[in-house]
């Protein structure tokens, strides 16, 4: 949930926090959405365990007033928020996550993150931010391999909206392999990060297969009115486990020999869910893996190893 959607969500909390509640029409007018979207938003908030009640006075729901339970709210000067409190360790953990948000540099997400932390500073003791900055130096985020998504903010927002509402999308995608732009329909399923890049799992509606799409290669995306159901047999965790890097392809059984100089580095990492390492008399090793993604194995493992004598 990003940008205008997040702002709309927070505004809805403020409206629902009023003592007298708010009608469906008032929500629609204030949030600039239709009545159907209001019901969808309320349902989404209820799924997040927000205790929303209604007075149920009008059978036809023309004047029904929605509101958050009074005991759930804490009154603040300009807004009513869920009654939560953060521990010191939770605030520090959030700060570490802020440092890892390198994927969103230059986008509206980064602005929202900075804005949220600026507001959080209002509820901490004077000088606390300076102390927190000292703690953050324990871990320095590396941005060397991060891709730049400053020009993809709108596309990321549209994908997020389609993910939440389970809407089929029309995309134009730049295929590096063929160096062509291909239009097709997808059902977006998940975002995930890999080596400084942002990707999505998406099901192609034409063939029904699950593909990995790099967000930076999506040239345009438009949500349709068509709903989709999440595939029952799809497990994103298993899919990532079985892929050598992020490309899911036909299963392969590979054996790769590494020189003694490179062997120590190879043994430090888990390269595949199923792997065996066989020590050789000269100090070299043979890495045996059962995995998916031939090109990722070739490009991700061998080039660096060849420089060390693979």
Backbone bond lengths (Angstrom), bond angles and torsions (degrees), N, CA, C in turn:
res aa  C-N    CA-C-N  psi(-1)  N-CA   C-N-CA  omega(-1)  CA-C   N-CA-C  phi
1 X - - - 1.456 - - 1.523 107.96 -
2 X 1.330 118.05 121.23 1.448 120.89 -173.41 1.515 111.52 -135.87
3 X 1.357 114.20 171.27 1.439 122.08 169.06 1.520 114.35 44.71
4 X 1.344 114.95 -124.73 1.464 120.12 -175.65 1.528 111.23 -63.59
5 X 1.343 118.07 -30.19 1.464 120.17 179.51 1.528 110.92 -66.26
6 X 1.328 116.37 -42.86 1.464 120.19 178.09 1.519 110.11 -65.53
7 X 1.345 116.73 -43.06 1.460 120.07 177.99 1.516 111.92 -60.58
8 X 1.331 116.13 -40.34 1.468 121.45 178.34 1.535 110.55 -64.74
9 X 1.327 115.86 -39.56 1.468 121.24 -179.69 1.524 110.38 -63.37
10 X 1.334 116.18 -45.61 1.460 120.44 -179.37 1.525 111.29 -67.63
11 X 1.334 116.23 -37.00 1.461 119.60 177.86 1.529 110.58 -65.49
12 X 1.333 116.04 -36.44 1.464 120.19 177.99 1.528 110.68 -63.16
13 X 1.342 117.05 -40.01 1.467 120.79 177.36 1.524 110.23 -60.48
14 X 1.340 115.59 -42.22 1.456 120.19 179.88 1.528 111.11 -63.10
15 X 1.335 116.90 -43.21 1.464 121.17 -179.58 1.528 111.10 -67.35
16 X 1.325 116.57 -41.90 1.463 120.65 -179.72 1.523 112.00 -70.77
17 X 1.336 116.27 -16.74 1.454 120.44 179.71 1.516 114.11 -82.56
18 X 1.339 116.75 -6.47 1.457 119.34 178.16 1.532 110.45 -64.03
19 X 1.317 116.42 143.35 1.464 120.76 -177.90 1.523 111.56 -60.42
20 X 1.348 116.18 -36.85 1.467 119.68 -178.67 1.525 113.18 -85.37
21 X 1.372 116.47 -5.10 1.453 119.97 -178.66 1.522 111.75 77.09
22 X 1.325 116.24 -169.43 1.452 120.78 -176.86 1.523 108.71 -149.59
23 X 1.324 117.26 143.00 1.469 120.72 -179.99 1.518 110.68 -83.59
24 X 1.329 115.16 166.94 1.463 120.81 177.81 1.518 110.46 -60.37
25 X 1.313 117.00 -43.74 1.463 120.78 -179.63 1.524 111.23 -65.03
26 X 1.321 116.89 -38.39 1.470 119.49 179.11 1.529 110.71 -66.18
27 X 1.315 116.26 -40.87 1.468 119.76 176.16 1.523 110.93 -61.28
28 X 1.323 115.90 -44.50 1.462 120.34 -179.32 1.524 111.08 -61.28
29 X 1.345 115.58 -42.25 1.468 119.71 -178.61 1.523 111.85 -69.29
30 X 1.333 117.16 -45.02 1.467 121.13 -177.61 1.525 112.35 -68.84
31 X 1.337 116.53 -37.04 1.462 120.81 -176.91 1.519 112.52 -91.18
32 X 1.366 115.92 -7.42 1.469 121.81 179.26 1.528 111.27 60.23
33 X 1.342 114.74 47.87 1.462 121.50 176.22 1.523 108.11 -135.28
34 X 1.337 117.34 168.44 1.456 119.67 179.41 1.533 110.50 -85.75
35 X 1.347 115.69 171.02 1.468 120.57 -176.44 1.527 111.30 -61.46
36 X 1.335 116.43 -37.72 1.458 119.97 179.67 1.525 110.87 -60.77
37 X 1.332 115.95 -40.57 1.466 120.10 179.00 1.526 111.04 -68.15
38 X 1.349 116.72 -31.33 1.467 120.48 176.98 1.525 110.01 -62.27
39 X 1.339 116.32 -48.29 1.469 119.76 179.93 1.534 110.94 -62.27
40 X 1.343 115.43 -37.01 1.457 119.54 179.34 1.530 110.25 -66.09
41 X 1.344 116.43 -39.83 1.455 120.80 179.08 1.528 111.10 -65.92
42 X 1.321 116.75 -43.01 1.470 120.47 179.05 1.528 110.36 -62.94
43 X 1.336 115.84 -42.01 1.467 119.55 178.29 1.524 111.06 -61.99
44 X 1.336 116.16 -40.91 1.464 121.04 179.32 1.526 110.78 -63.42
45 X 1.342 116.86 -42.04 1.459 120.72 179.54 1.524 111.23 -66.33
46 X 1.333 116.83 -36.94 1.456 120.54 177.12 1.525 111.19 -66.12
47 X 1.344 116.49 -35.04 1.460 120.07 176.60 1.523 111.07 -65.45
48 X 1.350 116.13 -26.38 1.464 121.21 176.65 1.531 111.80 -87.52
49 X 1.353 115.72 9.83 1.471 123.24 176.49 1.528 114.13 71.00
50 X 1.343 117.58 25.57 1.453 119.61 169.49 1.532 107.57 -75.62
51 X 1.332 119.00 124.56 1.478 121.25 -177.42 1.524 111.28 -78.68
52 X 1.321 116.97 89.12 1.461 122.17 -179.15 1.522 109.11 -98.95
53 X 1.309 116.24 131.51 1.463 121.76 179.89 1.525 109.33 -120.13
54 X 1.319 116.31 165.60 1.466 120.89 173.36 1.524 107.82 -139.70
55 X 1.351 115.11 154.13 1.467 118.33 -176.91 1.523 112.41 -79.64
56 X 1.354 116.40 -17.85 1.466 121.96 174.14 1.530 112.00 54.75
57 X 1.330 115.56 35.75 1.460 118.64 -178.87 1.518 112.28 -81.50
58 X 1.316 116.19 -29.08 1.463 119.26 -175.28 1.514 109.97 -108.58
59 X 1.300 117.34 122.77 1.463 121.98 -176.85 1.519 112.07 -61.92
60 X 1.324 116.37 -33.44 1.462 119.83 -177.03 1.528 112.49 -93.68
61 X 1.319 116.93 6.14 1.461 124.34 173.91 1.532 113.22 63.49
62 X 1.345 116.97 20.54 1.457 118.55 179.11 1.521 111.41 -73.76
63 X 1.343 116.69 -30.82 1.455 120.10 -177.23 1.524 112.58 -123.38
64 X 1.305 116.19 13.34 1.464 119.76 178.13 1.527 109.12 -59.88
65 X 1.340 115.85 135.54 1.463 119.92 -178.45 1.528 109.33 -111.64
66 X 1.331 114.78 126.11 1.459 122.14 179.09 1.524 109.00 -96.82
67 X 1.335 116.23 145.84 1.463 119.23 174.48 1.527 110.10 -162.57
68 X 1.317 114.39 160.41 1.457 121.10 175.57 1.524 109.17 -83.40
69 X 1.316 116.24 145.08 1.462 119.93 178.88 1.527 110.41 -57.37
70 X 1.333 115.95 135.96 1.459 121.77 -174.32 1.529 111.96 -58.81
71 X 1.331 116.93 -38.82 1.465 120.49 -176.73 1.526 112.35 -70.05
72 X 1.331 116.90 -14.08 1.457 120.66 -177.06 1.527 111.98 -86.60
73 X 1.319 116.49 -11.75 1.454 120.32 -171.43 1.526 112.99 -107.12
74 X 1.304 113.81 153.11 1.457 120.76 172.78 1.522 107.02 -123.84
75 X 1.313 116.43 122.87 1.463 121.04 -175.02 1.531 110.27 -75.12
76 X 1.346 116.44 125.62 1.455 123.21 175.48 1.534 107.77 -119.07
77 X 1.358 119.53 168.24 1.464 121.00 -174.77 1.530 114.43 -53.37
78 X 1.324 118.55 -44.36 1.457 119.86 -172.80 1.511 114.49 -119.92
79 X 1.323 118.00 -3.50 1.465 119.36 -174.20 1.518 109.22 -157.76
80 X 1.293 117.44 154.18 1.454 121.90 172.91 1.526 108.00 -106.41
81 X 1.313 116.69 128.54 1.459 122.16 -176.50 1.519 110.16 -122.63
82 X 1.335 117.49 158.16 1.457 119.70 172.15 1.525 110.06 -55.32
83 X 1.306 117.12 141.39 1.456 121.72 -176.05 1.524 109.81 -78.42
84 X 1.354 115.69 91.01 1.456 120.86 -178.32 1.524 109.04 -126.41
85 X 1.313 116.21 158.43 1.457 121.24 173.73 1.515 107.70 -139.41
86 X 1.334 116.01 142.34 1.459 121.72 -178.07 1.518 109.69 -107.22
87 X 1.319 116.69 138.37 1.455 121.56 174.57 1.525 109.02 -82.25
88 X 1.308 116.42 165.54 1.463 121.17 178.90 1.522 110.65 -59.06
89 X 1.326 117.32 -43.50 1.460 120.34 -178.48 1.527 111.09 -64.94
90 X 1.363 117.30 -33.85 1.459 120.55 178.26 1.526 110.93 -68.77
91 X 1.329 116.86 -40.02 1.461 120.53 178.55 1.526 110.47 -64.58
92 X 1.334 116.59 -42.36 1.465 120.37 178.14 1.525 110.58 -63.30
93 X 1.344 116.71 -42.31 1.467 120.33 178.65 1.524 111.03 -61.23
94 X 1.335 117.05 -40.91 1.461 120.77 177.86 1.533 110.93 -63.63
95 X 1.315 116.26 -36.66 1.464 120.29 179.37 1.514 111.35 -66.18
96 X 1.346 116.41 -37.67 1.454 119.53 175.72 1.524 110.56 -63.22
97 X 1.338 115.83 -41.06 1.465 119.56 178.54 1.524 110.65 -63.57
98 X 1.317 116.82 -37.21 1.460 120.21 177.12 1.527 110.46 -59.85
99 X 1.327 116.45 -40.05 1.452 120.12 178.73 1.514 113.19 -66.83
100 X 1.351 116.57 -24.07 1.460 120.56 -179.40 1.527 112.80 -89.92
101 X 1.320 117.10 1.95 1.471 120.58 -176.25 1.526 111.67 -82.85
102 X 1.325 116.58 37.43 1.460 120.66 -177.33 1.527 112.71 -66.56
103 X 1.322 117.04 -23.38 1.463 119.91 179.70 1.519 111.92 -62.51
104 X 1.330 116.57 -26.84 1.457 120.04 -171.89 1.525 113.08 -102.57
105 X 1.329 116.88 15.16 1.462 121.01 -179.87 1.528 110.29 -59.88
106 X 1.326 115.80 128.43 1.458 120.61 178.24 1.515 114.73 85.54
107 X 1.354 118.32 1.15 1.462 121.55 -178.95 1.530 109.90 -106.76
108 X 1.335 115.04 173.66 1.464 119.74 176.98 1.527 111.42 -65.06
109 X 1.339 116.31 -27.29 1.467 119.62 178.44 1.523 110.15 -61.34
110 X 1.337 116.64 -43.49 1.462 119.83 178.57 1.525 110.24 -61.53
111 X 1.342 117.27 -40.52 1.461 120.46 178.51 1.525 110.69 -62.19
112 X 1.336 116.36 -41.88 1.465 120.38 179.75 1.522 111.47 -66.04
113 X 1.338 116.36 -39.48 1.470 120.55 178.07 1.520 110.18 -61.83
114 X 1.341 116.85 -47.87 1.464 120.59 -179.66 1.522 111.30 -64.17
115 X 1.342 115.94 -38.31 1.459 119.99 178.83 1.527 111.02 -64.69
116 X 1.340 116.40 -41.77 1.462 120.94 -179.68 1.529 110.76 -62.93
117 X 1.336 116.69 -41.89 1.462 119.26 -178.99 1.530 111.06 -72.21
118 X 1.333 117.28 -30.62 1.460 120.21 175.74 1.522 110.22 -64.23
119 X 1.346 116.16 -39.59 1.466 120.14 178.03 1.530 110.98 -69.90
120 X 1.340 116.33 -36.06 1.452 119.53 179.77 1.531 110.86 -64.68
121 X 1.341 116.01 -30.61 1.460 119.87 178.53 1.526 112.32 -61.74
122 X 1.345 115.48 -25.83 1.467 119.97 -179.27 1.530 111.52 -66.60
123 X 1.329 116.54 -21.69 1.467 120.11 -175.20 1.532 112.09 -106.05
124 X 1.320 116.59 11.41 1.465 120.19 178.52 1.524 109.51 -113.33
125 X 1.336 117.69 157.05 1.464 120.81 -177.83 1.524 111.79 -62.80
126 X 1.341 118.76 154.08 1.467 121.98 176.77 1.525 111.03 -55.84
127 X 1.320 115.60 135.53 1.455 120.27 179.54 1.514 114.71 84.77
128 X 1.337 116.50 -6.23 1.462 119.36 -177.16 1.525 111.58 -64.64
129 X 1.338 116.40 -37.91 1.471 120.12 -178.88 1.523 110.99 -61.32
130 X 1.340 116.86 -38.91 1.468 120.31 178.54 1.527 110.83 -63.67
131 X 1.338 115.71 -41.37 1.464 119.18 178.00 1.525 111.03 -65.65
132 X 1.346 115.42 -37.73 1.459 120.27 179.91 1.521 110.87 -65.28
133 X 1.320 116.92 -36.73 1.463 120.65 178.22 1.526 111.07 -61.51
134 X 1.332 116.65 -33.42 1.464 119.77 177.90 1.525 110.51 -67.04
135 X 1.348 115.16 -41.02 1.456 119.36 -179.97 1.527 110.72 -64.99
136 X 1.340 116.26 -37.81 1.470 120.14 -176.93 1.523 112.83 -65.16
137 X 1.340 117.17 -20.03 1.457 119.20 179.14 1.527 112.08 -72.19
138 X 1.340 117.36 -8.03 1.466 119.80 176.15 1.520 110.84 -62.35
139 X 1.333 116.54 -35.62 1.450 121.80 -179.84 1.521 108.74 -127.28
140 X 1.327 116.80 120.00 1.458 120.91 -179.82 1.521 108.83 -101.30
141 X 1.335 118.64 118.33 1.468 120.47 -179.70 1.517 111.53 -68.40
142 X 1.312 116.20 139.89 1.464 122.22 178.66 1.524 108.80 -100.43
143 X 1.321 116.57 125.02 1.462 120.51 -178.35 1.525 112.50 -114.42
144 X 1.336 117.24 9.80 1.460 121.27 -174.27 1.510 112.51 -58.48
145 X 1.342 117.60 -39.39 1.454 120.61 -175.42 1.534 113.20 -99.04
146 X 1.326 116.66 1.83 1.455 119.34 -177.45 1.521 110.91 -70.88
147 X 1.321 115.68 138.51 1.458 120.83 177.20 1.520 109.19 -84.91
148 X 1.332 115.64 160.40 1.463 121.08 -176.89 1.520 109.93 -97.87
149 X 1.342 115.67 118.61 1.465 120.36 -178.74 1.531 112.35 -113.51
150 X 1.344 116.57 20.44 1.459 119.91 -177.63 1.523 112.40 -61.98
151 X 1.340 117.67 -25.53 1.472 120.83 -179.64 1.532 112.06 -95.37
152 X 1.328 116.99 2.06 1.471 120.68 -175.35 1.528 112.97 -112.59
153 X 1.323 117.31 15.21 1.457 119.95 -177.14 1.521 113.38 -58.22
154 X 1.327 117.65 -44.05 1.468 121.19 -178.65 1.519 110.54 -66.39
155 X 1.319 117.41 -40.62 1.468 120.65 -179.93 1.531 110.37 -66.04
156 X 1.336 117.89 -41.85 1.462 121.22 178.36 1.531 109.64 -62.14
157 X 1.336 116.59 -41.16 1.463 120.32 179.17 1.525 110.91 -64.43
158 X 1.333 117.23 -42.36 1.469 120.81 -179.24 1.532 111.38 -67.16
159 X 1.335 116.53 -37.60 1.464 119.71 177.32 1.521 109.90 -64.69
160 X 1.344 116.29 -44.15 1.459 121.34 179.22 1.520 111.24 -58.26
161 X 1.329 115.78 -44.88 1.460 120.43 179.66 1.531 110.99 -62.79
162 X 1.339 116.37 -42.97 1.469 120.42 179.46 1.525 111.22 -66.76
163 X 1.335 117.78 -35.61 1.462 121.56 177.31 1.525 110.82 -62.83
164 X 1.334 116.12 -46.21 1.459 120.67 -177.42 1.526 111.63 -67.76
165 X 1.339 116.53 -36.83 1.460 119.82 -176.19 1.531 112.40 -95.53
166 X 1.374 116.43 -1.55 1.466 121.34 -179.97 1.528 110.97 53.98
167 X 1.347 114.65 59.90 1.448 121.94 -179.72 1.536 110.39 -114.59
168 X 1.335 115.33 134.76 1.462 120.94 174.56 1.526 109.27 -66.85
169 X 1.344 116.44 144.58 1.462 121.16 -177.05 1.527 111.35 -124.37
170 X 1.319 115.13 153.42 1.453 122.22 169.96 1.523 107.51 -100.74
171 X 1.337 117.19 126.54 1.463 120.13 -179.20 1.519 111.01 -125.66
172 X 1.316 114.28 153.61 1.461 122.31 166.64 1.519 105.67 -114.64
173 X 1.329 115.94 121.79 1.464 120.47 -169.96 1.523 110.23 -126.69
174 X 1.340 115.80 133.47 1.464 121.00 178.31 1.521 109.32 -86.85
175 X 1.315 116.30 110.38 1.453 121.86 177.83 1.521 109.18 -85.71
176 X 1.345 117.36 113.42 1.459 121.08 -179.01 1.525 111.93 -65.11
177 X 1.340 115.32 -38.50 1.462 119.06 -176.43 1.518 112.77 -58.72
178 X 1.326 116.41 -42.24 1.467 121.12 -178.42 1.521 111.99 -103.93
179 X 1.336 116.96 -4.55 1.463 123.31 -178.29 1.530 110.99 51.89
180 X 1.311 115.57 47.73 1.461 121.36 178.77 1.523 109.18 -133.84
181 X 1.318 115.72 159.49 1.461 121.99 175.20 1.522 108.17 -101.50
182 X 1.332 115.95 122.13 1.462 120.54 -175.54 1.532 110.10 -115.91
183 X 1.332 117.59 129.96 1.467 120.56 172.74 1.531 110.31 -93.29
184 X 1.315 117.33 134.87 1.460 120.24 175.14 1.525 109.43 -161.06
185 X 1.327 116.24 170.75 1.463 122.58 -178.92 1.524 109.95 -101.33
186 X 1.327 116.14 139.85 1.469 120.64 -179.76 1.527 110.41 -135.33
187 X 1.327 114.56 156.36 1.462 122.60 167.43 1.526 106.52 -109.09
188 X 1.338 119.31 103.35 1.476 120.77 -178.18 1.526 111.09 -69.43
189 X 1.339 116.88 133.03 1.466 121.23 -173.38 1.527 113.80 -114.40
190 X 1.335 117.75 -45.71 1.468 120.72 -176.67 1.519 110.85 -153.93
191 X 1.333 115.98 146.83 1.462 122.19 162.64 1.527 108.23 -88.08
192 X 1.333 117.39 150.39 1.461 120.41 165.30 1.520 109.02 -155.25
193 X 1.336 115.36 157.39 1.460 121.83 -177.57 1.520 110.22 -108.32
194 X 1.315 116.63 143.94 1.454 120.61 177.20 1.521 109.77 -152.07
195 X 1.339 116.04 119.27 1.462 122.09 176.13 1.528 113.03 49.50
196 X 1.331 116.35 46.46 1.455 119.98 176.70 1.505 114.66 80.47
197 X 1.327 118.00 9.42 1.454 121.68 179.52 1.513 111.51 -120.23
198 X 1.326 116.47 151.69 1.454 122.67 179.81 1.524 109.24 -107.68
199 X 1.336 116.20 128.52 1.463 121.90 -175.29 1.529 109.95 -132.12
200 X 1.317 115.45 164.11 1.467 119.86 172.56 1.526 109.22 -131.08
201 X 1.328 114.64 144.57 1.456 120.80 165.08 1.524 106.59 -85.36
202 X 1.326 116.56 130.09 1.459 120.18 179.96 1.523 109.60 -141.30
203 X 1.315 115.76 143.48 1.464 120.98 175.65 1.529 108.27 -97.38
204 X 1.326 116.06 127.81 1.458 119.42 176.29 1.530 108.52 -79.13
205 X 1.307 116.40 129.75 1.463 119.39 -175.56 1.521 112.24 -72.51
206 X 1.324 116.91 -23.89 1.465 119.08 -177.73 1.522 111.93 -74.71
207 X 1.337 116.24 -43.49 1.462 120.13 -176.18 1.529 112.81 -106.85
208 X 1.331 117.27 -18.91 1.454 120.69 178.80 1.515 114.53 78.86
209 X 1.338 117.95 9.23 1.466 120.36 -179.54 1.524 109.82 -91.97
210 X 1.342 115.27 158.63 1.460 121.58 179.18 1.526 108.81 -93.38
211 X 1.320 115.99 127.93 1.463 120.89 179.85 1.522 110.89 -123.05
212 X 1.322 114.53 156.71 1.453 121.63 173.81 1.516 108.35 -102.24
213 X 1.335 117.03 122.35 1.459 121.29 -179.60 1.523 109.36 -115.82
214 X 1.327 116.51 131.87 1.460 121.49 175.16 1.523 108.23 -80.50
215 X 1.326 116.65 126.98 1.465 120.59 -174.56 1.520 111.56 -60.11
216 X 1.347 117.34 -37.00 1.461 118.89 -177.55 1.529 112.75 -67.61
217 X 1.338 117.62 -16.38 1.468 120.32 -179.93 1.530 112.15 -94.88
218 X 1.328 117.09 -2.62 1.458 120.36 174.79 1.520 107.86 -81.27
219 X 1.317 116.57 110.52 1.459 121.37 -175.49 1.525 111.99 -82.92
220 X 1.316 116.89 -32.16 1.465 120.88 176.09 1.516 108.95 -154.85
221 X 1.324 116.08 153.04 1.462 121.34 179.60 1.526 108.26 -149.80
222 X 1.321 115.45 133.22 1.461 121.10 178.88 1.519 109.40 -135.06
223 X 1.318 115.96 125.03 1.460 120.99 178.58 1.523 109.91 -75.74
224 X 1.336 116.48 141.19 1.459 122.06 177.97 1.525 109.66 -103.20
225 X 1.310 116.55 179.75 1.468 121.14 176.58 1.527 112.24 -88.39
226 X 1.340 117.22 1.26 1.461 121.47 -177.06 1.525 110.84 -83.10
227 X 1.336 116.67 125.56 1.462 121.97 175.55 1.528 110.28 -83.86
228 X 1.329 116.13 153.60 1.462 119.71 173.32 1.522 109.77 -133.30
229 X 1.309 116.34 157.17 1.453 122.40 176.29 1.529 109.49 -103.37
230 X 1.313 114.96 139.18 1.465 120.04 -179.61 1.525 109.44 -63.38
231 X 1.337 118.24 132.05 1.472 120.42 -178.70 1.526 112.42 -63.63
232 X 1.320 116.95 124.30 1.463 121.69 -176.19 1.519 113.10 -63.21
233 X 1.325 116.46 -35.59 1.468 119.73 -173.63 1.520 112.78 -90.09
234 X 1.335 118.35 9.43 1.468 120.50 -177.53 1.522 110.43 -96.27
235 X 1.324 116.31 125.18 1.457 122.64 176.54 1.535 107.67 -124.08
236 X 1.337 118.25 101.55 1.469 120.24 -175.49 1.520 113.18 -61.43
237 X 1.352 117.02 -33.94 1.461 119.51 178.91 1.505 112.16 -63.89
238 X 1.343 116.64 -45.05 1.457 120.26 178.25 1.518 111.32 -64.27
239 X 1.330 116.23 -36.37 1.454 120.00 -178.90 1.524 111.23 -65.23
240 X 1.322 116.56 -42.17 1.458 119.76 178.50 1.520 111.42 -69.76
241 X 1.340 116.74 -34.57 1.464 120.03 178.29 1.524 111.98 -64.70
242 X 1.344 117.01 -35.53 1.458 120.47 -175.04 1.516 112.83 -85.95
243 X 1.343 117.05 -11.00 1.463 120.19 178.20 1.521 108.97 -93.14
244 X 1.339 117.25 140.87 1.462 120.54 -179.49 1.519 110.21 -64.12
245 X 1.320 116.02 -44.02 1.455 119.75 175.84 1.521 107.61 -124.54
246 X 1.332 119.09 -92.66 1.463 120.29 176.67 1.515 112.10 -130.35
247 X 1.331 118.19 -5.31 1.457 120.60 -178.88 1.516 109.74 -90.42
248 X 1.324 116.23 121.57 1.459 120.46 178.34 1.512 108.46 -97.79
249 X 1.331 117.06 120.57 1.452 122.02 -174.61 1.528 108.20 -138.35
250 X 1.340 116.61 -170.85 1.455 120.12 177.98 1.527 109.90 -60.91
251 X 1.328 119.23 139.22 1.470 122.07 -179.43 1.524 111.76 -57.99
252 X 1.336 115.79 140.03 1.465 120.51 178.55 1.523 109.12 -131.58
253 X 1.325 115.50 157.08 1.467 123.75 174.49 1.519 105.82 -119.00
254 X 1.345 116.48 108.95 1.464 120.17 -173.35 1.523 111.14 -117.10
255 X 1.353 115.00 145.54 1.455 122.37 172.33 1.528 107.76 -124.52
256 X 1.328 116.28 124.55 1.463 120.71 -175.82 1.524 108.51 -128.52
257 X 1.343 115.92 128.28 1.463 121.03 179.85 1.520 109.35 -95.70
258 X 1.358 115.57 135.47 1.449 121.56 178.48 1.529 109.42 -122.67
259 X 1.316 114.68 143.00 1.458 121.02 -179.11 1.522 110.78 -66.39
260 X 1.334 118.00 163.36 1.473 120.56 177.64 1.521 112.37 -57.46
261 X 1.364 117.23 -35.80 1.457 120.11 -179.23 1.536 111.85 -66.61
262 X 1.337 115.78 -36.14 1.468 119.97 -177.72 1.527 112.30 -87.60
263 X 1.326 117.43 -21.73 1.467 121.98 -172.38 1.522 112.58 -56.55
264 X 1.336 117.60 -41.52 1.465 120.75 -176.56 1.535 111.37 -61.39
265 X 1.350 116.11 -35.32 1.465 119.80 179.82 1.529 111.51 -74.56
266 X 1.314 115.94 -37.41 1.462 120.36 -179.97 1.527 110.48 -65.06
267 X 1.332 116.83 -37.39 1.472 120.59 -176.98 1.527 112.58 -72.72
268 X 1.334 117.26 -12.67 1.461 119.91 -179.78 1.526 112.89 -77.13
269 X 1.332 116.92 -17.47 1.467 119.91 -172.60 1.523 112.18 -119.51
270 X 1.320 114.07 155.29 1.461 121.19 171.15 1.522 106.17 -94.51
271 X 1.349 117.04 113.54 1.457 120.96 -174.28 1.526 112.60 -91.93
272 X 1.304 117.72 -24.66 1.465 121.40 -179.72 1.516 108.38 -154.84
273 X 1.326 115.48 159.39 1.461 120.03 179.96 1.516 110.98 -62.19
274 X 1.343 114.97 -39.34 1.464 120.43 176.59 1.520 108.20 -111.87
275 X 1.330 117.11 110.60 1.452 120.33 179.84 1.530 110.97 -149.67
276 X 1.329 115.04 152.79 1.465 122.88 175.11 1.521 107.90 -135.34
277 X 1.320 115.64 143.42 1.460 120.26 176.48 1.530 108.17 -120.52
278 X 1.326 116.02 123.92 1.463 121.78 -179.94 1.530 109.22 -110.01
279 X 1.331 114.73 119.96 1.469 120.71 178.55 1.524 109.98 -74.61
280 X 1.335 116.63 138.59 1.450 122.39 177.89 1.532 110.43 -107.70
281 X 1.326 117.78 157.63 1.464 122.27 -175.25 1.523 112.22 -61.09
282 X 1.331 117.92 -32.04 1.470 120.32 -177.78 1.531 112.92 -85.26
283 X 1.345 116.83 6.27 1.463 120.00 179.29 1.516 113.87 95.09
284 X 1.324 116.79 -10.21 1.464 119.90 176.83 1.533 109.33 -77.65
285 X 1.306 116.69 170.68 1.458 121.03 177.33 1.522 110.22 -134.88
286 X 1.318 114.97 159.40 1.459 121.55 173.08 1.524 107.22 -118.04
287 X 1.322 115.03 117.47 1.467 121.03 177.45 1.525 108.19 -91.70
288 X 1.321 116.09 120.54 1.462 122.01 178.90 1.519 108.57 -112.31
289 X 1.333 115.86 121.99 1.463 120.11 -176.47 1.521 111.18 -133.27
290 X 1.325 114.16 147.18 1.452 121.77 168.98 1.521 105.95 -113.45
291 X 1.314 115.84 114.16 1.453 119.05 -172.22 1.518 109.67 -154.71
292 X 1.322 115.97 -169.30 1.453 122.22 178.81 1.516 108.28 -132.82
293 X 1.305 117.06 147.89 1.456 121.19 178.74 1.507 111.80 101.93
294 X 1.338 117.81 73.33 1.463 122.54 -176.29 1.523 111.44 -58.71
295 X 1.331 117.62 -43.81 1.462 119.83 -174.94 1.522 111.33 -69.92
296 X 1.318 117.68 -33.00 1.454 119.26 176.43 1.525 111.27 -67.90
297 X 1.347 117.07 -36.58 1.461 120.48 176.79 1.520 109.61 -63.92
298 X 1.321 115.67 -44.78 1.469 120.29 -177.51 1.521 111.83 -67.49
299 X 1.330 116.22 -46.66 1.457 119.99 -175.20 1.523 112.88 -81.65
300 X 1.330 117.19 -31.90 1.457 119.90 -175.19 1.511 113.88 -86.22
301 X 1.319 116.73 -28.16 1.453 119.80 -173.97 1.528 112.09 -105.80
302 X 1.300 116.66 -51.74 1.466 119.88 -171.42 1.513 115.86 -70.78
303 X 1.358 121.93 -42.69 1.462 119.06 -177.85 1.513 113.05 -56.16
304 X 1.346 117.88 -45.96 1.453 119.82 -179.74 1.515 111.20 -68.12
305 X 1.338 114.90 -35.09 1.458 118.51 -179.16 1.513 111.62 -72.74
306 X 1.331 117.12 -34.99 1.457 120.19 -179.41 1.524 111.33 -61.24
307 X 1.337 115.24 -32.54 1.463 117.98 179.01 1.523 111.43 -67.07
308 X 1.370 114.89 -21.39 1.453 119.43 179.32 1.538 112.19 -103.53
309 X 1.329 116.07 3.75 1.461 118.78 176.56 1.498 114.50 103.82
310 X 1.346 117.86 38.49 1.457 121.24 179.61 1.525 109.70 -65.55
